[in-house]
Amino acid sequence: MHWITRSGWPGNLIALTAGAITTLALAPFDLWPLALLSIALFYLGLRDLQPRQAAWRGWYYGFGLFAAGTSWVYVSIHDYGAASPALAAFLTLGFVAGLGLLLALTAWLWARWLRRSEAPLADALAFAALWLAQEAFRSWFLTGFPWLYAGYSQLDGPLAGLAPVGGVWLLSFLLALSAALLVNLVQLRRQKAMLATAILLLAAPWLAGLALKGHAWTKPAGEPLRVAAMQGNIEQNLKWDPAQLNAQLALYRDLSFSAEPTDLIIWPETAVPILKEQAAGYLEVMQRFANERQAALITGVPIRQANERGEQRYYNAVSVFGQGDGDYLKQKLVPFGEYVPLQEVLRGLIAFFNLPMSDFARGSAEQPLLQAKGYRIATFICYEVVYPEFAAGLSAHSELLLTVSNDAWFGRSIGPLQHLQMAQMRALEAGRWMIRATNNGMTVLIDPFGQITEQLPQFEQGVLYGEVVPMQQLTPYLYWRGWPLLILCSLLLAWALLAARMARTL
């Protein structure tokens, strides 16, 4: 035990391992108790360290977390970014090491300003608030990287029933609180006045989560809609090859022409791999087909539009044809995948910085939702579905959720399954059906409880059939968003900071 709490390489190695095992708590492994163990080891490891030592301990934890959980970055850079194994490894390690600094900062703040080991109950509450703060910060800083949140481990866990109440961040907060309280139980046994409160705080969320699991916060807004989602399974190295353009357009046309009659026909992200204006004739044919079928065809297609300054910009977009209307321009862009930061410096250095379609602009935040078959559809293109607050803002005005993606960038790594798990959490938070159409998997239908009802195998071409139900009313999370929890955590952190300062002056 003393190895964990003392400085030095044994404690840092334990922290590295603790961060790495978080990956096993998430998809596709789903061993959710390991999320509790991981956070408990992190909390315990910071107990007796000085701020500088704690920062190193936090960095090791963060490095283990992201090295294990985002190993798919190497696949994207090497397999599809044309980087050599050595360069891909170097860039991946740099990415992971940089993300580890966020946990280093968290640990330093804890040891320098917030830790109160003599008050185990207050200490656990403050730690949970700081844990939530670092997850929220990661969703915003430098456009955000909201991956590997601890709360995702609860998609099928006992706390899942609370996701519609406070979102994935509430689940993360409760996991951190539970982990810290479990660590402090021995100490709390000596403080009888606090023990009952600690046990209540430890047990109540898990009991509430179980009690609310399966509770319907929303209700149908209409009759079920029949869906046909196309999965083309086009290799990434062929996706943007001009010689393959006609074959790709013919593939999605033929899959649609031969599909069973449905209300919604869904194609994945950039299924039409040329500008919408350049595919006008082809899309007119599909428009007539959709109208003849009394269906709405929704597809990913790049769009060129003038911005507010009159400049022509390119957008990753989704458009509706047939029985519907609207274009949605992607708002949350993937760094280096859809735009290159400091592109004046980086473009041309290596092929990875010149990927196809890596010069997209950001869509406006003031866009109307897509309309299809008389319903509003909140649409998320690829990476957008991993932002909890962003997704909640769109979902609150919708009856149905849609996410389209091209997960071929992940190869055969765990990335697509992590991505799918986050989409499932968005459906659970919103209490709405979600259609997820991807190029090579996982193409699925998700019910309002976050469960998959229909799916296609990965890396196979096919059409997914099923039904979704438009939903109305708001879950508590869609109504309040994350503000109540963020305010609570701000108050807990302010209280901890004030108490710690007062303790040092006495």
N, C-alpha and C positions, 0 to 999 in steps of 0.2 A: 504493500500500500504506500509506503514512504517513497518508493520510486516514482509514483504518479505525482505526488505533491511537491517533490523537491526539483530543483533545477538540474540540468545535465541531460546527457543523451538518452538514458533509459526513459525518463519522463517524456522527452521529445519523441522518441520512437513510439511510445504508447499513444501519444497525441496523434501522430501520423497514422497509426493503425486505426484509432478511433474515428478519425475523419474518413478514412477509406471505407469503413464498414457501413457508413451511411448509404453507400451505393447498394448494399445488399438489402437495405430496408425498402428500397424503391423498386420500380419495375425494371427488369422482368422478374426479380427475385422475390420481392414483397415479404420479406421477413421483418415486419414492422417493429417488433420489440428491439431490434438492433438500433433503431433511431433513438429510443430511450437510452440504451446503453452508451451510444456514441456521445450524446449530449452530456450524460452523467459523467463520463470520463473527462470530457473537456472541462466541465465545471469543477470537478474535483482536482484536476491538474493545475488549476489556477489558484488554489486555496492559499498557498503560502509563498507565492512568488512575488518578487519585486516587479515593478512595471516593465522594465526592460526585459527581464526574464519571461514575463508573461507574454510580451509581444512575440518573442521567439516561439514560445509554446503555441500561441495562436496561429502563427504562420505555419508551423508544422502540421497542425490540425487542418488548416485551410488547404495546404498543399496536398495532403492525403485525400481530403474531400473531393477536390476538383481533378486531381490526377486520376483517381479511380472513376469518378462519376462523369467526367467529360473526356474520356479517352478517345471518343469518336472524333474529336477535333483533329487528331493525327490522320484519321482516314480521310477526312474532307480535304486536308492540306496536301497529303501525299497522293492519294488515289485520284483526286479530281482537281487539285491545284497544281499538278505537275511539279511538285517540289521533291527533291531527292529525299531518301529516308533520313539522312543526317539533318538536312535543313528542316524537314517536317518535324522531326523530334525536337530540334532546337526551338522552333517557333511554338510548338505545343507546350514545351516545358516553360518557355517564357510566359505564355498565356496563363498557365496554371500557377506559376510563381507569382505573377501579378495579382491574380484573384486571391491568392493566399494572404496578401497584404490586408485585405478587408477583414479577415479573421484576426490578423495580428493587431489591427487597430482596435477591434472589439475587445480583445484580451487586455491590451494596454489600458484602454478606458476603464475596464472593470477593475484592474489592479490599482490604477492610479487614483480613481475618483469615487468608485461606487461600492467596492467590496466592504461588507460588514460581517465578518465571520462570527462575531460575538452575538449577532442577532439572526439566527438561522432562518426564521420565517420571513423576515423582511428581506434578507439576503436572497432567498429563493425567488421572491416576487420581483426584486430588482433585476436579477439575472434573466428571468423570463422576459422582462420588458426590454432588456438590452438585446437579447436574442432576436426578438421580433424586430427591433430597430435595425439590426444588421441585415435581416432579410428584406425589409422594406427599402433600405438604402440600396441594396443590390438591384432592386427593380428599377431604380432611377439613375444611379451614378453612371455617367458616360453612356447614356441611352439605356443602360440596364442589362443585367444578365440574370433574370429571375429563374434560375435552374437549381435543382437539387434542394428545394425547400423541404425541411423535415416533415411538414404537414402532409405532403403527398403520400407518405407512408401509410396514412390513415384512410386512403380511399376505400379500402375494404376492412379497415380496422374498427375498433370500438368507438373512436371519436368521430366517425364519418357523419353521424347524424347531426353534428354541430357545424358542418361545412356550410349549409344554407343559412346558418345564423350569423357566422362571422368570417366565412371564407377560409382559405388554406392558411392564412396568417393566424387565425384563431387556433387552428389545430397545432401550428408550430409553437405558439405561445404556451398552450397547455402541455405539450410534450416537454418543453424546456422547464416549465414550472414543476411538472411531475418528476422529471429527472433530478432537479435540484432538491426537491422535498425528500425524495428517496435517499439521496446522499446525506441529507441533514437529519434523518429520522433518529439516529442514535443520539445526536446532540439535542434534538427536540425532546427526547424522553426525559431529559434532566430539567426541562422547563415545562412543567405540567400545565401552566396556564396557556401556553401556546400549542401544546400537543393536539388538543381537540380541534382547534382551528386548522392546524396543518393537515390533520387527517381528513377534515371536511373538504379542504381545498384540493387534496389529493384524490379523494374518491368521487366527489360530486361531478366533475366534468365527464369522467368515464361512465358513470351511471346515466348522466343526461344524454351523452352521445348514444349509448345503447337504447335508451328510451325513445329517442327521436329518430333513430335509424328507420328508414322507410316511411317517415311521416311526409305526406303530400302537402307542400306549401303552395302549390299552384294547381290549376285545374284546366281541362281542355277548353280551347277557344273555338273549336270547330271539329269537323270530321277528320279522320286520319288522311294523310296524303301518302300516295304511293311514290316510292323513290327508286330510281335506277342510277347508281353511282359507278362511273367508269374508271377502271384501273388499267392504264395502258401498258405499264411495266416497260417503259422506254429507258434504255441504258443512258446514264448521265453523259457519257462521252459521245452519244449520238443526239442528245437533246437539242443542241444548238447548231448542229451540222446542217448547212443549207441543202446539202444533197439528200438529207433525210426528211426535209420539210413536207413534201407531198405525201410521203408514206405515213407520217405522223397524222396529218390532217385526214387522210383517208381512213386511218385506223379508228379515230374517234367518230368519224362520220358513220362508218360501217357498224361499229359497236352500237351506235344509237339507232340506226335504221333497223337493225335486227333485234333490238331490245323489245321486251314486252311493253305494252302501253302503260305509262305511269303519269303521275302529275308533275313530278320533278325529275329532270335529267341533269346530273351533276358531273362535270368534268373537273379534273384537278388543276392545281396551280400551273399557269402558263401552258395549259394543254394546247393552246394555239400559240406557237413559239415565234410569232411575228407580230408586228404592230397591228392593232385592230383595223386601222385604215387600209393597211396593205392586204388584209384578209377579208375585205368588204364583200366581195362576190361570194366567197365560201360561206361567210356568216349569214348572208341573205338566204342562201339555200337552207341553212340550219334554222333560220327564223321561220321560213315557210313550213319546214318539217315540224317544228315545235307547235306552230299554230294549228296545223292539220291534226296533230295528236292531242290538241287542247292541253299542252304541257308547257312548262317553263324550263328552258335550257339555261343553265348557269355554268359559266366556264371562266377559267383564268386566261387572261389575254393582256399583253402589255399595251398601254395606251400612251399616245403623245398628245399633250395638251399645253396650252399657254397658261402660265401662272399669272398672279396678280400684277406682275411687272411686264407682262406681254412676252416673256421668254418661253421658248418651246422646251418643255421638260418631258422626261419619260417616267412612267409610273407602272409599277407592278399592280395589276388590277384584276377585278372580277366583274363580268358583265352578264346581264340577263337578256334573253331573247325569247320570243314567243309570248306566253301568258304571264308577263311580268315586265319589270322596267328597272333601269338604273345601272350605274357604274359605281364600283367601290374602289378607291385608290388607297393602296396600303399606306398605313401611317407609321408603323414600327418596322424600320428597316434593319437588316442584318449587316453589321459592320463587316467589310471586306467581301461579303457575299452579294450585297445589293448596292452598296456604296463604299468608297474607299476613303477613310479619314486621311487627311494630309495627302490627297491624291497627287498633288503637284510634285511631291517628293517620292512617293512610293510607286506610282505607276511606272512600269517598265523595268523595275528592279528584278522581279521574278514573275513567272507566269501566273502565280497565285494572285497577284495584284492586278491582273488583267482578265479576270474571269468574265465569261459572257454575262451580259445584263448586270454589270456591277456599277452602273451609273444611274440608278433610279433616284427619283426625287421623292420626298415625303408628301403623302396626301394630306389634305386639310382635315383638321379635327371637326370641322362643321360640315359633315356630309350626311345626307339622308340615307337611311337604311335601304337596302335592296328590297324590292317588292316582287313577290311571286305568288300566283294563285290567290291573290287578295290578302296575303300575310306579309308582315315585315320580318326580314331575315337579318340578324346580326352576323356579319361576315368577318372572319379572321383569316388572313393569308399567312400560312406557315407559322412563323415565329410569334405572330401577334397573340396567339391563343395562350401563350405562357405568361402573359401579364395579367395578374388577377384583377387589379383595379380598372385597367383599360377595358378588359373584357366585360366587367360588370357594368361599366358605363354604357356600352352598346347593348348588352343583353337586356337591360332594364326597359328598353323601348321596343323590344322584339317579341314575336311569338315563337320563333324558331331560330336555332343557331346553326351556323355552317362554318366549317373550316376546311380550306383546301391547301394542299401542301405537295411539295416534291421532296420526299425524304431520301431520294437516291443519294444525296450528298453524304448521308450517314453510312452508306455501304451496308454491311451485314453486322454492324455494331449494335450496342444496346440503345443508341440514340433514338431510333424511331419508336421504341417501346416506352422510353421515358416521355417522349413527345406525346404519345397517345395517352399516357396516364394523366398528363396535365390537361389535355382536352377533356378527359372524363371528369376531372375535378371541376372544370368550368361548367359542365352540364349539371353537376350536382349542386354547385353553388347557386346556379340560376334557376334550378327546377324546370329546365327546358330540355327538349329533345335536341340532339346535335347530330348533324350529318358530317362525316369526315371522309373526304375524297382525296386520295393521294395517288401519285404516279405509280409507286411500286409497293404500297402498304405502309401502315395498316389502314385500309379503307373499311370503315365501320359505321354502324348506327348506334348511338348512345342514348339511353333513356334518361328521364329527369333525376334518377337516383345514381347516375354515373356508371351504370352497368351497360355492357355491350350486348345488344340484342341480335345483331347480324354482323358478320365480318367476312372479308376475303383473305385468303392466305397471302403472306408477303411473297414478293418476287414472282407473281403469277399474273397473267393478263386475264381480265374478267369483268363481269358486271355484277354489282351487288344490288339485290332487290330487298325491299322491306317497306315498312310503314313507319311514319313519324306523325306525331300529333301536335299541332300548334297549341301553345299553352299561354294562359293569361294569369294575372296577379303576380306580385313580387314576393320573393323570399325576403326575410329580414336583411340578408346581406346585400341584395340588390337595392333595397330601400335605403339602408343606412350606409352601405359600403363599409370601408374599413375605418371610418372616422371614430366611432366609439372606442374601438380597440386601440387606435393610435393615441387618442386623448388619454385613455387609461394608462397606457405605457409611458406617455410623457409625464404624467403626474407621478407614477411610480419612480421614474428615473430622477425627477426633481426632488422627490422625497428622499431617495437614497443619497443623492448628492448633498443635500442639506444636512442629513443625519450624519453622514461620514465626515463632513467638515466640522460639525459640532463636536463629534467624538474626538477629532484630532486636537481641538482647542482645549478640551478638558484635561 
